């Protein structure tokens, strides 16, 4: 998980995107007989333009298997 977060943080920096990361449960994705580690990921506190950029660009690899594809997620915000 630590290596995954480091790689994602580097990608976000390359894209100029700032946000808080929250990893989900680990899983495995198999491609051509090779198993790859995968995690769910939530990226919080994004500016609207950064959110759209991530949804267009994705993160990481194996997108043809459904990895690295980001979708908007409804959150609940409380008021003070």
DRENPA-980123 format. One record per residue (C-alpha): x, y, z; residue in three letters; residue number from 1. Coordinates in steps of 0.001 Angstrom, whole numbers, m for minus. Example, Ala and Ser with C-alpha at 12.3 -4.5 7.8 and 13.67 -1.06 7.14 Angstrom:
         u         v         w   res     n
     12300     m4500      7800   ALA     1
     13670     m1060      7140   SER     2
//
This chain:
         u         v         w   res     n
         0         0         0   UNK     1
      2803      2416       836   UNK     2
      4412      1919     m2578   UNK     3
      1051      2403     m4290   UNK     4
       451      5674     m2439   UNK     5
      3943      6908     m3322   UNK     6
      3368      6168     m7007   UNK     7
       m50      7851     m7011   UNK     8
      1306     10881     m5153   UNK     9
      4020     11223     m7821   UNK    10
      1400     11030    m10596   UNK    11
      m750     13658     m8895   UNK    12
      2261     15959     m8558   UNK    13
      3089     15442    m12245   UNK    14
      m479     16448    m13117   UNK    15
      m394     19427    m10728   UNK    16
     m3277     18018     m8671   UNK    17
     m3588     18284     m4905   UNK    18
     m5939     16150     m2841   UNK    19
     m6114     13832       148   UNK    20
     m5785     10108      m590   UNK    21
     m7658      7294      1120   UNK    22
     m6879      3698       127   UNK    23
     m9548      1052        22   UNK    24
     m9123     m2680       389   UNK    25
     m6400     m4442     m1557   UNK    26
     m7305     m6800     m4380   UNK    27
     m5584     m8618     m7244   UNK    28
     m5997     m8158    m10963   UNK    29
     m4752    m10905    m13286   UNK    30
     m3559    m10110    m16800   UNK    31
     m1933    m12648    m19107   UNK    32
     m1230    m14944    m16174   UNK    33
       453    m12240    m14069   UNK    34
     m1190    m11032    m10854   UNK    35
     m1035     m7329    m10016   UNK    36
     m1879     m5712     m6678   UNK    37
     m4676     m3142     m6834   UNK    38
     m6425      m868     m4359   UNK    39
     m9561      1187     m4367   UNK    40
     m8732      4864     m4012   UNK    41
    m10638      7962     m2976   UNK    42
     m9144     11377     m3708   UNK    43
    m10760     14037     m1512   UNK    44
    m10631     17827     m1357   UNK    45
    m10137     18371     m5081   UNK    46
    m10812     21575     m6913   UNK    47
    m13474     21064     m9621   UNK    48
    m10968     21420    m12477   UNK    49
     m8620     18884    m10833   UNK    50
    m11493     16437    m10400   UNK    51
    m12362     16643    m14095   UNK    52
     m8698     16276    m15071   UNK    53
     m8373     13066    m13028   UNK    54
    m11580     11672    m14480   UNK    55
    m10213     12286    m17998   UNK    56
     m6614     11173    m17389   UNK    57
     m7028      8339    m14859   UNK    58
     m4202      7166    m12608   UNK    59
     m1787      4254    m12796   UNK    60
     m1942      1496    m15369   UNK    61
     m4078     m1424    m16509   UNK    62
     m6975       829    m17522   UNK    63
     m8058     m1764    m20109   UNK    64
     m8909     m3962    m17102   UNK    65
    m10811     m1202    m15311   UNK    66
     m7941        12    m13132   UNK    67
     m7062      3692    m12734   UNK    68
    m10473      4907    m13812   UNK    69
    m11834      7582    m11497   UNK    70
    m15486      8463    m11108   UNK    71
    m17123     11277     m9154   UNK    72
    m18396     10276     m5749   UNK    73
    m21056     12035     m3769   UNK    74
    m19890     13124      m328   UNK    75
    m21709     14437      2671   UNK    76
    m20489     17755      4008   UNK    77
    m21580     19124      7338   UNK    78
    m22023     22804      7980   UNK    79
    m20662     24541     11043   UNK    80
//
